[in-house]
Amino acid sequence: MWAKHGMMQRVECMKIVSMNRTHLSAVANLEEECFAHPWSENSLEDYLNNPSAYFFVALTETCEVAGYIGTYIVCDEAYITNVAVTEKSRRGGIGRELVSHAADNAERNDASFISLEVRLSNTPAVSLYKSLGFESDGIRPNFYRDPDEDALIMTKRFK
């Protein structure tokens, strides 16, 4: 069971696995669903060949992609590139599990921190990251487009 704002909500047979080629089309579709400037399937495939990249998908019991997270680790620094959950799977703890999994992976790979950017207006995501131990670390002016918006930099330190 995964937590949902103090309540428990069951996510049946959900598992998080490393992204592979069989997930590329579904993840590209999820990018289209969630982002104004989505990554292409080819861009996502490039990360499969990058030894610094760690991409994970959350799969349903029928092996459908319900969400994904992209990260990369360089030296001892980890960065989250994207987090996305299908509309029908939101508010069920999948985003929390993906971010937790990515942070655990970064710590296991000797990162001293993991960081991300989030829209200032995305208060649910900011609250989620804070609840997972991320702290505000500054602002990136005009980071986002469509609509234009500043990003809040959030970081979770391990060491």
For each residue, the residues with C-beta under 8 A, 3 or more apart:
1: 8 9 10 11
2: 8 9 10 11 14 92 93 94 96 97
3: 6 7 8 9 93 96
4: 7 8 9 91 92 93
5:
6: 3
7: 3 4
8: 1 2 3 4
9: 1 2 3 4 92 93
10: 1 2
11: 1 2 14 92 93 94
12: 60 61
13: 60 61
14: 2 11 58 59 60 61 66 94 97
15: 58 59
16: 56 57 58 59 97 98 101
17: 20 56 57 59
18: 54 55 56 57
19: 23 24 27 44 47 48 55 56 57 68
20: 17 23 48
21: 24 45 48
22:
23: 19 20 26 27 57 65 68
24: 19 21 27 28 41 44 45 48
25: 28 29 41
26: 23 29 30 57 64 65
27: 19 23 24 30 31 41 44 55 57 65 68
28: 24 25 31 32 38 39 40 41 44
29: 25 26 32 33
30: 26 27 33 34 65 67 68 84 86
31: 27 28 34 35 38 39 40 44 82 84
32: 28 29 35 38
33: 29 30 84 86 87
34: 30 31 38 84 85
35: 31 32 38 39 82 84
36: 145 146
37: 145 146
38: 28 31 32 34 35
39: 28 31 35 43 44 82
40: 28 31 43 44
41: 24 25 27 28 44 45
42: 45 46
43: 39 40 46 47
44: 19 24 27 28 31 39 40 41 47 48 55
45: 21 24 41 42 48 49
46: 42 43 49 50
47: 19 43 44 50 53 55 70 72
48: 19 20 21 24 44 45 53 55
49: 45 46
50: 46 47 53 72
51:
52: 72 73 74
53: 47 48 50 70 71 72
54: 18 70 71 72 73 102 105 106 109
55: 18 19 27 44 47 48 68 69 70 71
56: 16 17 18 19 68 69 71 98 101 102 105
57: 16 17 18 19 23 26 27 65 67 68
58: 14 15 16 65 66 67 68 85 89 94 97 98
59: 14 15 16 17 63 64 65 66
60: 12 13 14 63 64 66 89
61: 12 13 14
62:
63: 59 60
64: 26 59 60
65: 23 26 27 30 57 58 59 68 86
66: 14 58 59 60 85 86 89 94
67: 30 57 58 83 84 85 86 89 94 95 98
68: 19 23 27 30 55 56 57 58 65 82 83 84 98
69: 55 56 80 82 83 84 98 99 101 102
70: 47 53 54 55 80 81 82 83
71: 53 54 55 56 78 79 80 81 102 105 106 114
72: 47 50 52 53 54 78 79 81
73: 52 54 76 77 78 79 106 109 111
74: 52 77 79
75:
76: 73 110 111 112 113
77: 73 74 111 112 113 115
78: 71 72 73 102 103 106 109 111 113 114 115
79: 71 72 73 74 114 115 116
80: 69 70 71 83 99 102 114 115 116
81: 70 71 72
82: 31 35 39 68 69 70
83: 67 68 69 70 80 95 98 99 116 125
84: 30 31 33 34 35 67 68 69
85: 34 58 66 67 89 90 94 95 98
86: 30 33 65 66 67 89 90
87: 33 90
88:
89: 58 60 66 67 85 86 92 94
90: 85 86 87 94 95
91: 4
92: 2 4 9 11 89
93: 2 3 4 9 11 96 97
94: 2 11 14 58 66 67 85 89 90 97 98
95: 67 83 85 90 98 99 125 128
96: 2 3 93 99 100 128 131 132
97: 2 14 16 58 93 94 100 101
98: 16 56 58 67 68 69 83 85 94 95 101 102
99: 69 80 83 95 96 102 103 128 129 132
100: 96 97 103 104 132
101: 16 56 69 97 98 104 105
102: 54 56 69 71 78 80 98 99 105 106 114
103: 78 99 100 106 107 114 132 133 156
104: 100 101 107 108
105: 54 56 71 101 102 108 109
106: 54 71 73 78 102 103 109 111 113 114 158
107: 103 104 110 111 114 158
108: 104 105
109: 54 73 78 105 106
110: 76 107
111: 73 76 77 78 106 107 114 158
112: 76 77 157 158 159
113: 76 77 78 106 155 156 157 158 159
114: 71 78 79 80 102 103 106 107 111 155 156 158
115: 77 78 79 80 137 153 154 155 156
116: 79 80 83 129 134 153 154 155
117: 140 143 151 152 153 154
118: 122 125 126 129 151 152 154
119: 122 125 144 149 151 152
120: 126 139 149 150 151 152
121: 149
122: 118 119 125 126
123: 126 127
124: 127 128
125: 83 95 118 119 122 128 129
126: 118 120 122 123 129 130 152 154
127: 123 124 130 131
128: 95 96 99 124 125 131 132
129: 99 116 118 125 126 132 134 154 156
130: 126 127 133 134 135 154
131: 96 127 128
132: 96 99 100 103 128 129 156
133: 103 130 156
134: 116 129 130 154 155 156
135: 130 154 155 156 157
136: 152 153 154
137: 115 153 154 155
138: 152 153
139: 120 150 151 152 153
140: 117 143 150 151 153
141: 150
142: 148 149 150
143: 117 140 149 150 151
144: 119 147 148 149 150 151
145: 36 37 148
146: 36 37
147: 144
148: 142 144 145
149: 119 120 121 142 143 144
150: 120 139 140 141 142 143 144
151: 117 118 119 120 139 140 143 144
152: 117 118 119 120 126 136 138 139
153: 115 116 117 136 137 138 139 140
154: 115 116 117 118 126 129 130 134 135 136 137
155: 113 114 115 116 134 135 137
156: 103 113 114 115 129 132 133 134 135
157: 112 113 135
158: 106 107 111 112 113 114
159: 112 113
